[in-house]
Amino acid sequence: MIITVGGSAASGKTTLAKNLAKRLGFRHISAGGIMRDMAAEQGKDLIEFSKYAEKHHEIDLEIDRRQKILAKGNIVVDGRLSAHFLNAGLRIWLTAPLEVRARRIWRRDGFKTLKDAMAHITRREESERRRYRRIYSINHPDLGIYDLILCTERFGVEETTDIAAAAAKCLL
């Protein structure tokens, strides 16, 4: 079974995907991890590579191609658009209010202020929306394709994992 976990920036998708994979005994892959690997292959840091990817759509297409190759058997894949490209048995989307997500990355990623973190997320999401519309003709996020949508503001990591695992077990 393939399970995809997508979500807004800093919504907890990688944390959930890792925990869910461990709980179910599945493998885990991350679109972000694939992008980091590709950056390393080109000798670039992630920020430099991300800026490069904004003008070179082949990067996004290659990330998608690699996901498809790796997504076999029982696996949890985290990536903002993975649900659009993989034949998943369960598609999960995570969200949380902007301020909550900004607080999560504020200190983690070294932003000076909460306002800076909020501005970063807003710019990133606007850029992704434009890129996804231009490259894939996807109106992101189109939540209609998801089976389970969770707001991670009120649920902790364990509770979010419990809910996702229960949904997955219903489909196994």
N, C-alpha and C positions, 0 to 999 in steps of 0.2 A: 504494500500500500504506500502510495506517495501522499504526504501531507505537506501543504505549503503554508507558510506563515509570512504574511505580508503585514505592512503597517506603516503608519506615519513615522517620521524620524524620531528616534528616542522613545518609541512606544513600548519597547521591550521585546521586539521580534526575535532577535538573536538569543536572548536569555530564555525566552519561551521555547524556541526551537531546540536549543541544547538540552534543556530540562525535559522536554517532551520526548525527544529521541532517547535519552537515558532511561526515562520511566518506561517507555514501550519496548526498549531493546532494539531500537532502530538506529541506522546511521544518520549522520547530520552533515549537510553541506550548506554553505552560505554564499549567496551571490556577492556579498561584500568581501568574503574571503577569496573568491575567485578573482575579484577586481584587484585585491592586494597582491595576489600571485602574479597577475598580469603586469602590475606596476613594477614588481621586482624583476620580472623577466625583461623589462625595458630599462631597468636601472633608474627608475623614478620613484620618488616618494608618493604617497597616496594623494596628497593635495595637488601636487604637480600633475599627476596622472589624471585626476578628476577634471582638472581644467582642460587638459588635452582631450579628454573624452567628450567634453561639451562641443567641440568642433569636429570630432571624428566619430561619427555614428557607428563605425565598424566595431568600436570598443563595446558598446552595448550589445550589438548583435553577437559578438564573440562570447560575451558573458552568458547570454541566453543559450548559445550553442553548447557551451561547456556544461551548463546546468542540465540540458537535455541528455547529454552523454552520461553524466554522473548519476542522474535520477533514475535509478533502477532498484527494484526490490523494495524492501521496507526502509523508507527514508523520510526524514523531515528536512525540507528545504526552506531556508529563510531568504527572502528577497522581495523587494517591493512589487515586482511584476511576475514573480514565479507562477502565480495562479493562472496567468494568462497563457503561459507557454508549456506547462506541464499537465499531463493527464492525471490530476490529483483526485484521490478518493475523498479528501477533506481539504477544504480551503478556508483558512483562518485569516481574519484581518484584525489587527490591534490598533487602537487609537487611544488618545488621552488629550486633554486640553493643552493648548500651546504652552501655557505657563508651567504646567506640570512637566512637560517634556523638556522645556528649556532648563528647569531646575535640575533635571537629571544630567544634562550635559554641561551645565554651567561650570562646575568644578572638575568634573571628569575630563573635559576636553580643554580646560584652561582658559575659559572666557573670563574677562575681567568683571563683567557685570551680567546680571540676569537679562537686562535689556539687550546686551550684545548677543547672548545666546538665543534670545527670541528672534532677533533680526536675522541671525545666521540660519535658523531653521526656516523662517519665512522665505528668505532668498533661495535656499536650497530647494524647498518644495515648489516654489514658482518655476525655478529652472527645470526641475524634473518634469513638472506638468507640461511645460512647453516641449521638452525633448521627447517625452512619451507620445504626445500628440503628433509631433512632426515625424518621428521615426516609425511608430507603430499604429498611428490613428487610434490611440487609446485615450479616452477621456478619464484621466486618472485623478482621484480614485473612483472607479465605477464599482461600488460595493455590491451590485446585483449579482456578481459571480461568486460571492463568498457564502459559505455555509454557516459560518460562525463569526460574529463580530463582537469583540470584547473591548470595553473601555478599561484600561489598566490603571486608571486613577484610583479606584476604590478597591481593587483586588491586588493583593501582594503576589509575589512570584509563585509561591506554593498554590495559592487559590487559583491563579490563572492556569497553572499547569494542571491542577485537578480538573478544572472545567474542560480544558482542551483534551485531556486524557480520557475523560468520560465520553466526550463526543466521538473521539477516535475509536474507543472500544465498542460503541454502538454500531460502528460501521465495519468493524473487523469480522 
